[in-house]
Amino acid sequence: MPETPSAPQTDGAIERSEALHDLVLRSLDDDKAVEIVSIPLAGKSNIADHMVIASGRSTRQVASMAQKLSERIKRELGRAVRVEGLPVADWVLIDADDVIVHLFRPEVRSFYNLERMWAFEERAPEERRPTAAAGG
């Protein structure tokens, strides 16, 4: 029976995904990224297992972090990544299949507010319902 796109990952695929995620977080930390946020997407979206969002203080730092990260992924994991937005470096997208990385200048990050768009509420639906005012 052919595997469907939503089929669970094998243990090896999960390990590779987690190794990539760890490398991304380590690399961004080493390069002094600001406000690193990791959003788990496994089981919620089939585009990737993790989305990582971080900021650099300038376009030069954003570009440098993106270049170093893509080189580290290639060197340490043998994976080629797709990079978009590098020439301007206000917002650089690195697509490494299992992990999507967004690197921003702070002003651009706050404008697009991806964290809010991709945040998944963990509360049950009944906890989100408005309650009637007491005594009313």
DOMAR-699267 format. One record per atom (N, C-alpha, C): x, y, z; atom name; residue in one letter; residue number from 1. Coordinates in Angstrom, 2 decimals, padded with zeros to 5 digits. Last residue first. Example, Ala and Ser with C-alpha at 12.3 -4.5 7.8 and 13.67 -1.06 7.14 Angstrom:
<sites>
+---------+---------+---------+------+------+------+
:    east :   north :      up : name : resn : resi :
+---------+---------+---------+------+------+------+
:  012.85 : -002.25 :  007.08 :    N :    s :    2 :
:  013.67 : -001.06 :  007.14 :   CA :    s :    2 :
:  012.90 :  000.03 :  007.87 :    C :    s :    2 :
:  013.19 : -005.69 :  007.80 :    N :    a :    1 :
:  012.30 : -004.50 :  007.80 :   CA :    a :    1 :
:  013.20 : -003.30 :  007.80 :    C :    a :    1 :
+---------+---------+---------+------+------+------+
</sites>
This chain:
<sites>
+---------+---------+---------+------+------+------+
:    east :   north :      up : name : resn : resi :
+---------+---------+---------+------+------+------+
: -026.23 :  038.74 :  035.91 :    N :    g :  136 :
: -026.82 :  039.46 :  034.91 :   CA :    g :  136 :
: -028.13 :  039.46 :  034.42 :    C :    g :  136 :
: -024.35 :  037.55 :  037.53 :    N :    g :  135 :
: -025.31 :  038.48 :  038.14 :   CA :    g :  135 :
: -026.17 :  039.20 :  037.15 :    C :    g :  135 :
: -021.57 :  037.34 :  035.35 :    N :    a :  134 :
: -022.28 :  036.90 :  036.55 :   CA :    a :  134 :
: -023.25 :  037.98 :  037.01 :    C :    a :  134 :
: -021.69 :  036.99 :  031.84 :    N :    a :  133 :
: -021.34 :  037.82 :  033.00 :   CA :    a :  133 :
: -022.18 :  037.38 :  034.19 :    C :    a :  133 :
: -020.82 :  033.88 :  030.32 :    N :    a :  132 :
: -021.81 :  034.93 :  030.60 :   CA :    a :  132 :
: -021.39 :  035.70 :  031.83 :    C :    a :  132 :
: -017.77 :  033.37 :  028.56 :    N :    t :  131 :
: -018.68 :  033.03 :  029.65 :   CA :    t :  131 :
: -019.64 :  034.19 :  029.88 :    C :    t :  131 :
: -016.73 :  032.23 :  025.36 :    N :    p :  130 :
: -016.95 :  033.32 :  026.32 :   CA :    p :  130 :
: -017.95 :  032.88 :  027.38 :    C :    p :  130 :
: -014.65 :  029.36 :  024.89 :    N :    r :  129 :
: -015.96 :  029.98 :  024.77 :   CA :    r :  129 :
: -016.12 :  031.11 :  025.78 :    C :    r :  129 :
: -012.33 :  028.07 :  025.42 :    N :    r :  128 :
: -012.22 :  029.32 :  024.66 :   CA :    r :  128 :
: -013.57 :  030.04 :  024.55 :    C :    r :  128 :
: -012.91 :  025.70 :  026.61 :    N :    e :  127 :
: -012.24 :  026.69 :  027.44 :   CA :    e :  127 :
: -012.14 :  028.04 :  026.74 :    C :    e :  127 :
: -013.93 :  024.16 :  024.55 :    N :    e :  126 :
: -014.87 :  024.66 :  025.55 :   CA :    e :  126 :
: -014.25 :  025.69 :  026.47 :    C :    e :  126 :
: -011.57 :  023.52 :  023.06 :    N :    p :  125 :
: -012.56 :  024.47 :  022.54 :   CA :    p :  125 :
: -013.52 :  025.01 :  023.59 :    C :    p :  125 :
: -008.61 :  023.53 :  025.18 :    N :    a :  124 :
: -009.74 :  022.82 :  024.57 :   CA :    a :  124 :
: -010.77 :  023.83 :  024.10 :    C :    a :  124 :
: -005.50 :  025.16 :  024.39 :    N :    r :  123 :
: -006.70 :  024.97 :  025.22 :   CA :    r :  123 :
: -007.77 :  024.22 :  024.45 :    C :    r :  123 :
: -003.49 :  025.72 :  022.72 :    N :    e :  122 :
: -003.45 :  024.40 :  023.32 :   CA :    e :  122 :
: -004.71 :  024.13 :  024.15 :    C :    e :  122 :
: -003.44 :  027.32 :  019.62 :    N :    e :  121 :
: -003.91 :  027.33 :  021.00 :   CA :    e :  121 :
: -003.98 :  025.91 :  021.52 :    C :    e :  121 :
: -000.64 :  027.85 :  017.77 :    N :    f :  120 :
: -001.80 :  026.97 :  017.91 :   CA :    f :  120 :
: -002.20 :  026.98 :  019.37 :    C :    f :  120 :
:  000.69 :  030.39 :  015.81 :    N :    a :  119 :
:  000.51 :  029.84 :  017.16 :   CA :    a :  119 :
: -000.76 :  029.01 :  017.19 :    C :    a :  119 :
:  000.92 :  031.63 :  013.38 :    N :    w :  118 :
:  001.18 :  030.19 :  013.43 :   CA :    w :  118 :
:  001.01 :  029.59 :  014.81 :    C :    w :  118 :
:  000.30 :  034.31 :  013.89 :    N :    m :  117 :
: -000.39 :  033.61 :  012.81 :   CA :    m :  117 :
: -000.26 :  032.09 :  012.94 :    C :    m :  117 :
:  002.10 :  034.93 :  015.91 :    N :    r :  116 :
:  000.66 :  034.96 :  016.19 :   CA :    r :  116 :
: -000.10 :  034.16 :  015.13 :    C :    r :  116 :
:  004.53 :  034.70 :  014.56 :    N :    e :  115 :
:  004.27 :  033.90 :  015.75 :   CA :    e :  115 :
:  002.77 :  033.82 :  016.03 :    C :    e :  115 :
:  004.49 :  036.64 :  012.54 :    N :    l :  114 :
:  004.26 :  035.24 :  012.20 :   CA :    l :  114 :
:  003.95 :  034.37 :  013.41 :    C :    l :  114 :
:  004.38 :  039.56 :  012.23 :    N :    n :  113 :
:  003.89 :  038.85 :  013.42 :   CA :    n :  113 :
:  003.54 :  037.37 :  013.13 :    C :    n :  113 :
:  004.95 :  041.64 :  010.45 :    N :    y :  112 :
:  004.31 :  040.41 :  009.95 :   CA :    y :  112 :
:  003.77 :  039.51 :  011.06 :    C :    y :  112 :
:  006.00 :  043.64 :  012.20 :    N :    f :  111 :
:  004.97 :  043.97 :  011.22 :   CA :    f :  111 :
:  004.22 :  042.71 :  010.78 :    C :    f :  111 :
:  008.00 :  042.37 :  013.63 :    N :    s :  110 :
:  006.82 :  042.83 :  014.37 :   CA :    s :  110 :
:  005.69 :  043.19 :  013.41 :    C :    s :  110 :
:  009.82 :  041.86 :  011.53 :    N :    r :  109 :
:  009.22 :  040.77 :  012.29 :   CA :    r :  109 :
:  007.95 :  041.23 :  013.00 :    C :    r :  109 :
:  010.56 :  044.41 :  010.81 :    N :    v :  108 :
:  009.85 :  043.59 :  009.83 :   CA :    v :  108 :
:  009.15 :  042.44 :  010.55 :    C :    v :  108 :
:  011.93 :  045.22 :  013.10 :    N :    e :  107 :
:  010.77 :  045.99 :  012.63 :   CA :    e :  107 :
:  009.91 :  045.17 :  011.67 :    C :    e :  107 :
:  014.10 :  043.29 :  013.36 :    N :    p :  106 :
:  013.02 :  043.40 :  014.34 :   CA :    p :  106 :
:  011.77 :  044.13 :  013.85 :    C :    p :  106 :
:  014.71 :  041.31 :  010.45 :    N :    r :  105 :
:  015.06 :  042.51 :  011.20 :   CA :    r :  105 :
:  013.89 :  042.74 :  012.15 :    C :    r :  105 :
:  014.47 :  037.69 :  010.60 :    N :    f :  104 :
:  013.95 :  039.04 :  010.36 :   CA :    f :  104 :
:  014.83 :  040.11 :  010.99 :    C :    f :  104 :
:  014.14 :  034.48 :  009.35 :    N :    l :  103 :
:  015.04 :  035.42 :  010.02 :   CA :    l :  103 :
:  014.64 :  036.83 :  009.62 :    C :    l :  103 :
:  012.60 :  031.46 :  009.60 :    N :    h :  102 :
:  012.36 :  032.85 :  009.20 :   CA :    h :  102 :
:  013.29 :  033.72 :  010.03 :    C :    h :  102 :
:  012.80 :  028.15 :  008.56 :    N :    v :  101 :
:  013.40 :  029.19 :  009.40 :   CA :    v :  101 :
:  013.10 :  030.55 :  008.78 :    C :    v :  101 :
:  011.43 :  024.99 :  008.84 :    N :    i :  100 :
:  011.36 :  026.25 :  008.10 :   CA :    i :  100 :
:  011.87 :  027.33 :  009.03 :    C :    i :  100 :
:  012.34 :  021.66 :  008.72 :    N :    v :   99 :
:  012.38 :  022.88 :  009.53 :   CA :    v :   99 :
:  012.37 :  024.08 :  008.59 :    C :    v :   99 :
:  012.17 :  019.75 :  006.77 :    N :    d :   98 :
:  011.57 :  019.46 :  008.07 :   CA :    d :   98 :
:  011.50 :  020.67 :  008.99 :    C :    d :   98 :
:  013.17 :  021.71 :  004.50 :    N :    d :   97 :
:  012.16 :  020.64 :  004.47 :   CA :    d :   97 :
:  011.51 :  020.42 :  005.84 :    C :    d :   97 :
:  014.41 :  024.08 :  004.91 :    N :    a :   96 :
:  015.22 :  022.88 :  005.03 :   CA :    a :   96 :
:  014.33 :  021.64 :  005.13 :    C :    a :   96 :
:  014.28 :  027.18 :  003.82 :    N :    d :   95 :
:  013.45 :  025.99 :  003.78 :   CA :    d :   95 :
:  014.36 :  024.77 :  003.77 :    C :    d :   95 :
:  014.51 :  030.26 :  005.10 :    N :    i :   94 :
:  015.35 :  029.10 :  004.83 :   CA :    i :   94 :
:  014.45 :  027.87 :  004.93 :    C :    i :   94 :
:  014.01 :  033.60 :  004.36 :    N :    l :   93 :
:  013.35 :  032.31 :  004.57 :   CA :    l :   93 :
:  014.32 :  031.20 :  004.19 :    C :    l :   93 :
:  014.54 :  036.74 :  005.69 :    N :    v :   92 :
:  015.14 :  035.64 :  004.95 :   CA :    v :   92 :
:  014.43 :  034.35 :  005.36 :    C :    v :   92 :
:  013.93 :  040.01 :  005.59 :    N :    w :   91 :
:  013.26 :  038.76 :  005.96 :   CA :    w :   91 :
:  013.85 :  037.68 :  005.08 :    C :    w :   91 :
:  015.90 :  041.71 :  004.89 :    N :    d :   90 :
:  014.94 :  042.18 :  005.89 :   CA :    d :   90 :
:  014.22 :  040.98 :  006.47 :    C :    d :   90 :
:  017.69 :  040.97 :  002.84 :    N :    a :   89 :
:  017.92 :  040.51 :  004.21 :   CA :    a :   89 :
:  017.09 :  041.22 :  005.27 :    C :    a :   89 :
:  018.20 :  041.32 :  000.12 :    N :    v :   88 :
:  017.73 :  042.46 :  000.91 :   CA :    v :   88 :
:  017.94 :  042.21 :  002.39 :    C :    v :   88 :
:  019.33 :  038.79 : -000.68 :    N :    p :   87 :
:  019.90 :  040.07 : -001.14 :   CA :    p :   87 :
:  019.46 :  041.28 : -000.31 :    C :    p :   87 :
:  017.70 :  036.75 :  000.64 :    N :    l :   86 :
:  019.06 :  037.06 :  001.08 :   CA :    l :   86 :
:  019.58 :  038.40 :  000.58 :    C :    l :   86 :
:  015.25 :  035.75 : -000.08 :    N :    g :   85 :
:  015.30 :  037.04 :  000.59 :   CA :    g :   85 :
:  016.68 :  037.49 :  001.01 :    C :    g :   85 :
:  015.56 :  032.24 :  000.46 :    N :    e :   84 :
:  014.95 :  033.37 : -000.25 :   CA :    e :   84 :
:  015.06 :  034.62 :  000.59 :    C :    e :   84 :
:  017.01 :  029.11 :  000.03 :    N :    v :   83 :
:  017.07 :  030.39 :  000.75 :   CA :    v :   83 :
:  016.46 :  031.47 : -000.12 :    C :    v :   83 :
:  016.86 :  025.68 :  000.60 :    N :    r :   82 :
:  016.45 :  026.78 : -000.28 :   CA :    r :   82 :
:  016.40 :  028.05 :  000.55 :    C :    r :   82 :
:  019.57 :  023.41 :  001.25 :    N :    v :   81 :
:  018.39 :  024.17 :  001.65 :   CA :    v :   81 :
:  018.08 :  025.22 :  000.60 :    C :    v :   81 :
:  020.82 :  020.11 :  001.27 :    N :    a :   80 :
:  020.79 :  021.42 :  000.60 :   CA :    a :   80 :
:  019.51 :  022.11 :  001.03 :    C :    a :   80 :
:  022.46 :  018.22 :  003.74 :    N :    r :   79 :
:  021.20 :  018.67 :  003.14 :   CA :    r :   79 :
:  021.38 :  020.01 :  002.46 :    C :    r :   79 :
:  024.45 :  017.21 :  005.36 :    N :    g :   78 :
:  024.44 :  016.86 :  003.95 :   CA :    g :   78 :
:  023.16 :  017.25 :  003.22 :    C :    g :   78 :
:  024.83 :  017.96 :  007.94 :    N :    l :   77 :
:  023.76 :  016.99 :  007.68 :   CA :    l :   77 :
:  023.65 :  016.58 :  006.22 :    C :    l :   77 :
:  027.09 :  019.64 :  007.98 :    N :    e :   76 :
:  026.88 :  018.67 :  009.06 :   CA :    e :   76 :
:  025.83 :  017.61 :  008.76 :    C :    e :   76 :
:  027.03 :  021.15 :  005.52 :    N :    r :   75 :
:  028.25 :  020.50 :  005.99 :   CA :    r :   75 :
:  027.97 :  019.38 :  006.99 :    C :    r :   75 :
:  024.35 :  022.06 :  005.32 :    N :    k :   74 :
:  024.98 :  021.32 :  004.22 :   CA :    k :   74 :
:  026.17 :  020.50 :  004.72 :    C :    k :   74 :
:  024.10 :  023.39 :  007.75 :    N :    i :   73 :
:  023.18 :  022.30 :  007.43 :   CA :    i :   73 :
:  023.78 :  021.42 :  006.33 :    C :    i :   73 :
:  026.10 :  025.33 :  007.48 :    N :    r :   72 :
:  026.19 :  024.32 :  008.54 :   CA :    r :   72 :
:  025.29 :  023.13 :  008.24 :    C :    r :   72 :
:  025.11 :  026.87 :  005.33 :    N :    e :   71 :
:  026.39 :  026.17 :  005.20 :   CA :    e :   71 :
:  026.52 :  025.06 :  006.24 :    C :    e :   71 :
:  022.77 :  027.92 :  006.47 :    N :    s :   70 :
:  022.66 :  027.05 :  005.30 :   CA :    s :   70 :
:  023.95 :  026.27 :  005.07 :    C :    s :   70 :
:  023.94 :  029.40 :  008.58 :    N :    l :   69 :
:  023.02 :  028.30 :  008.86 :   CA :    l :   69 :
:  022.92 :  027.36 :  007.66 :    C :    l :   69 :
:  025.47 :  031.33 :  007.22 :    N :    k :   68 :
:  026.13 :  030.36 :  008.10 :   CA :    k :   68 :
:  025.24 :  029.15 :  008.36 :    C :    k :   68 :
:  023.40 :  032.73 :  005.87 :    N :    q :   67 :
:  024.46 :  032.07 :  005.13 :   CA :    q :   67 :
:  025.15 :  031.00 :  005.97 :    C :    q :   67 :
:  021.85 :  033.65 :  008.06 :    N :    a :   66 :
:  021.26 :  032.80 :  007.03 :   CA :    a :   66 :
:  022.33 :  032.04 :  006.26 :    C :    a :   66 :
:  023.67 :  035.28 :  009.45 :    N :    m :   65 :
:  023.07 :  034.11 :  010.11 :   CA :    m :   65 :
:  022.51 :  033.13 :  009.08 :    C :    m :   65 :
:  024.17 :  037.22 :  007.44 :    N :    s :   64 :
:  025.25 :  036.37 :  007.94 :   CA :    s :   64 :
:  024.70 :  035.11 :  008.61 :    C :    s :   64 :
:  021.64 :  038.43 :  007.19 :    N :    a :   63 :
:  022.27 :  037.76 :  006.04 :   CA :    a :   63 :
:  023.36 :  036.80 :  006.49 :    C :    a :   63 :
:  021.34 :  039.46 :  009.81 :    N :    v :   62 :
:  020.36 :  038.52 :  009.27 :   CA :    v :   62 :
:  020.97 :  037.73 :  008.11 :    C :    v :   62 :
:  023.53 :  041.24 :  009.92 :    N :    q :   61 :
:  023.49 :  040.08 :  010.81 :   CA :    q :   61 :
:  022.51 :  039.04 :  010.30 :    C :    q :   61 :
:  022.76 :  043.08 :  007.89 :    N :    r :   60 :
:  024.05 :  042.37 :  007.80 :   CA :    r :   60 :
:  024.05 :  041.13 :  008.69 :    C :    r :   60 :
:  020.42 :  044.12 :  008.85 :    N :    t :   59 :
:  020.36 :  043.30 :  007.65 :   CA :    t :   59 :
:  021.66 :  042.49 :  007.50 :    C :    t :   59 :
:  020.44 :  043.69 :  012.48 :    N :    s :   58 :
:  020.64 :  044.46 :  011.24 :   CA :    s :   58 :
:  020.51 :  043.54 :  010.05 :    C :    s :   58 :
:  019.92 :  041.94 :  014.52 :    N :    r :   57 :
:  019.87 :  043.38 :  014.82 :   CA :    r :   57 :
:  019.98 :  044.27 :  013.58 :    C :    r :   57 :
:  017.62 :  039.32 :  013.79 :    N :    g :   56 :
:  018.98 :  039.84 :  013.84 :   CA :    g :   56 :
:  018.87 :  041.34 :  014.05 :    C :    g :   56 :
:  015.31 :  036.91 :  015.11 :    N :    s :   55 :
:  015.66 :  038.24 :  014.61 :   CA :    s :   55 :
:  017.16 :  038.46 :  014.68 :    C :    s :   55 :
:  013.38 :  033.99 :  014.23 :    N :    a :   54 :
:  014.40 :  034.70 :  015.01 :   CA :    a :   54 :
:  014.68 :  036.04 :  014.36 :    C :    a :   54 :
:  011.57 :  031.03 :  014.24 :    N :    i :   53 :
:  011.54 :  032.45 :  013.91 :   CA :    i :   53 :
:  012.55 :  033.13 :  014.82 :    C :    i :   53 :
:  010.97 :  027.89 :  012.91 :    N :    v :   52 :
:  011.80 :  028.67 :  013.82 :   CA :    v :   52 :
:  011.81 :  030.10 :  013.32 :    C :    v :   52 :
:  008.79 :  025.26 :  012.86 :    N :    m :   51 :
:  009.04 :  026.57 :  012.28 :   CA :    m :   51 :
:  009.83 :  027.35 :  013.32 :    C :    m :   51 :
:  008.86 :  021.74 :  012.26 :    N :    h :   50 :
:  009.11 :  022.89 :  013.13 :   CA :    h :   50 :
:  009.22 :  024.15 :  012.28 :    C :    h :   50 :
:  008.04 :  020.04 :  010.30 :    N :    d :   49 :
:  007.87 :  019.60 :  011.68 :   CA :    d :   49 :
:  008.04 :  020.75 :  012.66 :    C :    d :   49 :
:  006.06 :  021.24 :  007.49 :    N :    a :   48 :
:  007.32 :  021.01 :  008.20 :   CA :    a :   48 :
:  007.00 :  020.48 :  009.59 :    C :    a :   48 :
:  003.61 :  021.03 :  006.23 :    N :    i :   47 :
:  004.68 :  021.76 :  005.54 :   CA :    i :   47 :
:  006.04 :  021.51 :  006.18 :    C :    i :   47 :
:  001.43 :  019.88 :  007.43 :    N :    n :   46 :
:  002.35 :  018.98 :  006.74 :   CA :    n :   46 :
:  003.45 :  019.72 :  006.01 :    C :    n :   46 :
:  000.46 :  020.61 :  010.77 :    N :    s :   45 :
:  000.65 :  021.06 :  009.40 :   CA :    s :   45 :
:  001.60 :  020.09 :  008.73 :    C :    s :   45 :
:  000.18 :  019.13 :  013.03 :    N :    k :   44 :
: -000.70 :  020.29 :  012.86 :   CA :    k :   44 :
: -000.65 :  020.85 :  011.45 :    C :    k :   44 :
:  002.06 :  017.15 :  013.14 :    N :    g :   43 :
:  000.69 :  016.79 :  013.46 :   CA :    g :   43 :
: -000.31 :  017.92 :  013.29 :    C :    g :   43 :
:  004.50 :  019.53 :  013.77 :    N :    a :   42 :
:  004.23 :  018.11 :  013.54 :   CA :    a :   42 :
:  002.82 :  017.77 :  014.01 :    C :    a :   42 :
:  005.16 :  022.07 :  014.51 :    N :    l :   41 :
:  004.10 :  021.92 :  013.51 :   CA :    l :   41 :
:  003.72 :  020.47 :  013.25 :    C :    l :   41 :
:  006.25 :  024.12 :  017.13 :    N :    p :   40 :
:  006.10 :  022.74 :  016.64 :   CA :    p :   40 :
:  004.92 :  022.65 :  015.68 :    C :    p :   40 :
:  008.21 :  026.88 :  016.85 :    N :    i :   39 :
:  006.81 :  026.48 :  016.85 :   CA :    i :   39 :
:  006.71 :  025.07 :  016.30 :    C :    i :   39 :
:  010.55 :  028.69 :  018.57 :    N :    s :   38 :
:  010.34 :  027.48 :  017.80 :   CA :    s :   38 :
:  008.89 :  027.06 :  017.96 :    C :    s :   38 :
:  012.23 :  031.75 :  018.54 :    N :    v :   37 :
:  010.98 :  031.06 :  018.86 :   CA :    v :   37 :
:  010.88 :  029.84 :  017.97 :    C :    v :   37 :
:  014.58 :  033.98 :  019.71 :    N :    i :   36 :
:  014.39 :  032.73 :  018.96 :   CA :    i :   36 :
:  013.12 :  032.04 :  019.46 :    C :    i :   36 :
:  015.50 :  036.74 :  020.25 :    N :    e :   35 :
:  014.12 :  036.26 :  020.35 :   CA :    e :   35 :
:  013.85 :  035.03 :  019.46 :    C :    e :   35 :
:  018.30 :  037.01 :  018.09 :    N :    v :   34 :
:  017.49 :  037.59 :  019.15 :   CA :    v :   34 :
:  016.09 :  036.99 :  019.08 :    C :    v :   34 :
:  021.42 :  035.35 :  017.55 :    N :    a :   33 :
:  020.08 :  035.70 :  017.11 :   CA :    a :   33 :
:  019.28 :  036.17 :  018.33 :    C :    a :   33 :
:  024.17 :  034.72 :  017.82 :    N :    k :   32 :
:  023.56 :  035.80 :  018.61 :   CA :    k :   32 :
:  022.24 :  036.29 :  018.06 :    C :    k :   32 :
:  025.18 :  032.47 :  016.70 :    N :    d :   31 :
:  025.29 :  033.70 :  015.91 :   CA :    d :   31 :
:  024.56 :  034.89 :  016.55 :    C :    d :   31 :
:  024.48 :  030.51 :  018.52 :    N :    d :   30 :
:  025.91 :  030.83 :  018.33 :   CA :    d :   30 :
:  026.08 :  032.17 :  017.62 :    C :    d :   30 :
:  021.71 :  030.46 :  018.03 :    N :    d :   29 :
:  022.22 :  030.89 :  019.34 :   CA :    d :   29 :
:  023.69 :  031.30 :  019.22 :    C :    d :   29 :
:  021.70 :  029.43 :  015.45 :    N :    l :   28 :
:  021.15 :  030.77 :  015.69 :   CA :    l :   28 :
:  021.62 :  031.32 :  017.03 :    C :    l :   28 :
:  022.86 :  026.90 :  015.94 :    N :    s :   27 :
:  023.49 :  027.84 :  015.03 :   CA :    s :   27 :
:  023.01 :  029.27 :  015.29 :    C :    s :   27 :
:  020.96 :  025.72 :  017.67 :    N :    r :   26 :
:  022.35 :  025.92 :  018.10 :   CA :    r :   26 :
:  023.04 :  026.98 :  017.26 :    C :    r :   26 :
:  018.69 :  025.61 :  015.99 :    N :    l :   25 :
:  018.66 :  026.38 :  017.24 :   CA :    l :   25 :
:  020.06 :  026.69 :  017.75 :    C :    l :   25 :
:  019.69 :  023.94 :  013.91 :    N :    v :   24 :
:  019.17 :  025.29 :  013.63 :   CA :    v :   24 :
:  019.21 :  026.13 :  014.90 :    C :    v :   24 :
:  020.29 :  021.58 :  015.33 :    N :    l :   23 :
:  021.35 :  022.32 :  014.63 :   CA :    l :   23 :
:  020.92 :  023.75 :  014.35 :    C :    l :   23 :
:  017.71 :  020.82 :  016.17 :    N :    d :   22 :
:  018.75 :  021.14 :  017.16 :   CA :    d :   22 :
:  019.88 :  021.96 :  016.53 :    C :    d :   22 :
:  016.54 :  020.33 :  013.64 :    N :    h :   21 :
:  015.98 :  021.35 :  014.52 :   CA :    h :   21 :
:  017.02 :  021.79 :  015.56 :    C :    h :   21 :
:  018.15 :  018.17 :  012.78 :    N :    l :   20 :
:  018.11 :  019.42 :  012.02 :   CA :    l :   20 :
:  017.61 :  020.56 :  012.90 :    C :    l :   20 :
:  017.45 :  016.30 :  014.72 :    N :    a :   19 :
:  018.86 :  016.69 :  014.57 :   CA :    a :   19 :
:  018.95 :  018.02 :  013.82 :    C :    a :   19 :
:  014.72 :  016.03 :  014.19 :    N :    e :   18 :
:  015.15 :  016.60 :  015.47 :   CA :    e :   18 :
:  016.61 :  017.04 :  015.43 :    C :    e :   18 :
:  014.86 :  014.83 :  011.64 :    N :    s :   17 :
:  014.15 :  016.10 :  011.83 :   CA :    s :   17 :
:  014.60 :  016.79 :  013.11 :    C :    s :   17 :
:  016.18 :  012.46 :  012.25 :    N :    r :   16 :
:  016.80 :  013.43 :  011.32 :   CA :    r :   16 :
:  016.16 :  014.80 :  011.48 :    C :    r :   16 :
:  014.27 :  011.28 :  013.97 :    N :    e :   15 :
:  015.62 :  011.59 :  014.47 :   CA :    e :   15 :
:  016.31 :  012.61 :  013.58 :    C :    e :   15 :
:  012.17 :  010.95 :  012.16 :    N :    i :   14 :
:  011.98 :  011.81 :  013.34 :   CA :    i :   14 :
:  013.34 :  012.22 :  013.89 :    C :    i :   14 :
:  013.30 :  009.13 :  010.41 :    N :    a :   13 :
:  012.91 :  010.45 :  009.91 :   CA :    a :   13 :
:  012.73 :  011.43 :  011.06 :    C :    a :   13 :
:  013.62 :  006.93 :  012.14 :    N :    g :   12 :
:  014.79 :  007.55 :  011.51 :   CA :    g :   12 :
:  014.48 :  008.95 :  011.00 :    C :    g :   12 :
:  010.97 :  006.29 :  012.78 :    N :    d :   11 :
:  011.88 :  006.75 :  013.84 :   CA :    d :   11 :
:  013.10 :  007.45 :  013.25 :    C :    d :   11 :
:  008.78 :  007.69 :  010.26 :    N :    t :   10 :
:  009.52 :  006.59 :  010.86 :   CA :    t :   10 :
:  010.45 :  007.16 :  011.92 :    C :    t :   10 :
:  005.76 :  009.61 :  010.61 :    N :    q :    9 :
:  007.17 :  009.47 :  010.24 :   CA :    q :    9 :
:  007.77 :  008.25 :  010.91 :    C :    q :    9 :
:  002.45 :  008.70 :  009.53 :    N :    p :    8 :
:  003.42 :  009.03 :  010.57 :   CA :    p :    8 :
:  004.85 :  008.81 :  010.08 :    C :    p :    8 :
:  001.01 :  010.16 :  006.57 :    N :    a :    7 :
:  001.40 :  008.99 :  007.34 :   CA :    a :    7 :
:  002.43 :  009.39 :  008.39 :    C :    a :    7 :
:  000.25 :  012.13 :  004.85 :    N :    s :    6 :
:  000.00 :  012.37 :  006.27 :   CA :    s :    6 :
:  000.36 :  011.18 :  007.15 :    C :    s :    6 :
:  000.82 :  011.16 :  002.28 :    N :    p :    5 :
:  001.60 :  012.27 :  002.82 :   CA :    p :    5 :
:  001.40 :  012.49 :  004.31 :    C :    p :    5 :
:  000.85 :  007.54 :  002.37 :    N :    t :    4 :
:  000.16 :  008.81 :  002.17 :   CA :    t :    4 :
:  000.99 :  009.93 :  002.77 :    C :    t :    4 :
:  002.44 :  004.91 :  000.66 :    N :    e :    3 :
:  002.41 :  005.77 :  001.83 :   CA :    e :    3 :
:  001.72 :  007.08 :  001.49 :    C :    e :    3 :
:  000.69 :  002.21 : -000.92 :    N :    p :    2 :
:  001.55 :  003.39 : -000.95 :   CA :    p :    2 :
:  001.35 :  004.26 :  000.28 :    C :    p :    2 :
:  000.84 : -001.17 :  000.00 :    N :    m :    1 :
:  000.00 :  000.00 :  000.00 :   CA :    m :    1 :
:  000.89 :  001.24 :  000.00 :    C :    m :    1 :
+---------+---------+---------+------+------+------+
</sites>
